[in-house]
Amino acid sequence: MKKLIEIFNTNRFTTISWGITALLVTALLGSTVWWKQAGSNLPSSQLEPTARPNQNPPSVNLPTAITNPILLPGIPRQLQLKTNLPTDQSRLDPITYTTQKGDALSLIAKNFNLKVESILYSSKGVIPYDNPDSLTPGMKLTIPPVDGLLYKWQENDTVQKVADEFDAKADDIINFPGNNIDLTNPEIKPGAVVMIPGGKRQLIDWTTLMPTQGRVNNGSTGTSDFGSNSCGGGPVDNSFGWPANNHSISGNDYGPSHLGIDIAANQGDPIYAAAAGVVTMAQGGDNYGYGNVVQIDHGNGFVTVYAHLSQINVSVCQIVGQGTVIGLAGATGNAFGAHLHFEIRIGGKNVNPHDYVQ
């Protein structure tokens, strides 16, 4: 016995370790046996008999978790085989667009989801007189990422100064992601091209380049003299019809930068007087991009303008009735293909023809 005690004392750690291990193994084996016995005591589910060929299938009661999907764990979602990528990612940088034959500035702007004025602002010096009808093939237009204008930063510029100059908001300039401005230190280096969201500049009023020619007031028509024309009185008619057989817009519509409408017409199609009046201009040439142009005074300050004609069929001071053929459609002046540029002016100021033409 004394010998065993000495052996135990010498190998105390090893003996205790093996003893604990033996106890753990015994406990695990015992729990396993107990779990199997407990499972065998549970009532087993009985299989429903299958139906014979001449019998109806028995009714099987499904577990609650299947018949009531609300009790199933997890988050339900609709299955889809493809990932939908976002399509509304905004463009942050300007791009250059080269005009092609048949282009119209309003259609280009629509394709880029912009206003016509935004392209005019950013293409300063490219489009003559800021006139959308002045496009020619091969022009390099600057297309901004959003409505507004692009500006080259100058020495001594500040964000607030530039915002005030272009009627914009300083916060919009700083927060536009494409400008890459450090919000903690919003300094912009001279020479950097910066997007001014919502900014605007003064456009050239190209309609003033083509003065309104009115007949002399003779006291009977109520017309005013807007030019130096010496034509006398004539019929007064302020009910306007379409000046072409086609009643659709072929290019630029009426807007702040295009004070007329471009009516679809083929080369050589007849162009009609929209209302009765007196011809106060019948002039060939470029005429600031208008090309061959006719003006008719209809009385009470109303004047209509017909531009890009290939042929003029009337002369100054000639009295015309509504529907008189005054010329033929063409593409003279600054025009992409044959069409009719049509304007209505009241007191020398342009108005929307859609409000008057019937």
C-alpha positions, 0 to 999 in steps of 0.5 A: 500500500505504501508503494502505491501511495508513493507511485500516486504521489510521483505521478499525481498529475498524470493520474488525476488527468486520466481520471477526469478524462475517464469520467467525461467519457463515461458521462458522454456515453451515458447521455448518448444512451439516455437520448436514444432511449428517450427518442424510442419512447416517443409515439411514432407517426403512423403512415396513412395507407395508400388507396387502391386503384379503385379507391379515392386517395385518403386525406393527409393532414399536413404539419402546421408549418406547411399549411400556414406559411406565416409560421415559417421562419425567414423573410419571404421575397420574390424570386428573380433570375437576373439582377436589376441594375439601376438605370437612373445613374446620373452623368457627372461629366460633360460630353461633346456631341457632333451634329449631323445632317437632320439634327435639331437642337430641341431633339438633341436636348430631348435625347439628353433630357436637358433644356435647349438653353442649357446646350446654348449656354455651354456651347457659347460661340459655337452656335451663331447668334445663339440661334437653334436654327443655326446648326450645321453638320460637324458642329461640336456641341458641349452637352452639360450633365444637368441643366445649367451651364459650364464655367471656366473658373477665373482668378479671384472668383468665389463660389458666391460671386459666380453663383450670383453672376449666373443666377444660381445657388452656391450650395448647388455648385459646391454639392454637385458631385462632378465638381469634386469640391472638398466640402471642408475647404471649398476652394476651386483652382483657376482654369477648372471647368465647373458645372453651375447647376441651374445657372443661366446667361443672357442669350442673344435675342437673334430675333432683333437682328431681323426687324419687324417690318410693319405698314404705315398707320393710315388711321383706318387699320389700327396698325402701328409702324414698326419699321420704315416700310411705306406700305399703306392700309390693307385688310385686318385679320387676326385669325390665323391658319396653318401656313403649310399643308403639314401641321406637325413640328419637324425640329425646334418648337417654340421656347425661350431660345427659339421664338418660332416653330419649325413646321415640317415641309418638303422642298418646294411645298407651297407656303401660305399666308396665315391670315390676310394682310399686307406684305411688308418684307420679301427679301432674299439672302441669308438674313441672319440665318432666316434665308429667303424671308417674307413678312406680312402685317395683319393689322392691330400690331400682328405680323407673321414671318416665314423663313428658309423659303426656296422661292418668294412669290410675293412682293412688298406692299402686295395685299394677300388673303388667307391661304395665298401662296407666298412662296415655296418651302426650302432650306435657305439660310441656316437650316438643316433640311427643308422646313418652314420657320414660322413666327407670330409677332405682336407689337414687335414681340414674339408670341407662341404661334400655337396660341393663335394658329387654328 
